[in-house]
Amino acid sequence: MKKLCFSILFFTICFTGIAQVAPKAGAARTIFAYGGQFTKPFMRYVIALTKKENPRICFLPTASADNAGGIVAWYEVCQDLPMRPFVQKAFVASYTETKTFEENLLSMDAIVVGGGNTLNMLAIWKAQGIDTVLRKAYNNGIVLAGGSAGSLCWFQGGTTDSRPKDLSIVKGLAFIPTSHCPHYHSEPLRRPLYFDNILKGKLSPGYAIDDRAGIVFENEKYIRSVAIDDKSNTYYVSVVDGKIDEKVLPVVEIIK
């Protein structure tokens, strides 16, 4: 019986990757989700979250199909910041890549995910095993960050413009066990649809973020809200007594 149990456990570890994604002892699991695109203030904040001098920070532009313009913009934003910028493309060939996704990403101090098509990004990550690598990075204490598709991916799910015609629901990696809505005030359809989906139980209660605001989560718990200006906010949206309850979360710091 003991041998059978051990065999089952060994099979589970080898073929599901449980051993690979077990949390690293003492490592704080940190996610910084912001509502819009990456900016210099947001990147300065990511640098601070790593608590390291000249940290290695990698940009994942999968959602934009590794768009060259987005990659150039990344290097332009980072060029005078105290960090070492990297890019990990998903559209690659073994002839030109000398390291695996895991070797590259797990050597970083932070990983920043760009915006674009959330649904396509998640499908590519799953096909390439990047989703499992990101879980391992998270458990190892590597700071994860991103906005738009790059924030939505960390949550259970939310609404996305990844399909034709209408906003639709997409399931995320569920590192944060709530729903999420980026672009909360900049795109008029987002807020009422988020309300409706939560009220009908299609999405769990969760966090909404304006484009120029962000939330820090640590060990899956809400820690603080920050913003680039005093007009941007973050919110917790839930159902109380059968009605939508939208709470504005206090911004503790205006970041520059």
Secondary structure, DSSP 4 states (H G I P E B T S, - for coil): -HHHHHHHHHHHHHHH-TGGGPPPTT---EEEEESS---HHHHHHHHHHHTSSS-EEEEE-GGGTS-HHHHHHHHHHHTTSSSEEEE--SS--TTT--S-HHHHHTT-SEEEEPPS-HHHHHHHHHHHTHHHHHHHHHHTT-EEEEETHHHHTTEEEEEE--SSSS-EEEE---SEEEEEESSTTTSTTHHHHHHHHHHTTSS-SEEEE-TTEEEEEETTEEEEEEESSTT--EEEEEEETTEEEEEEEPEEEE--
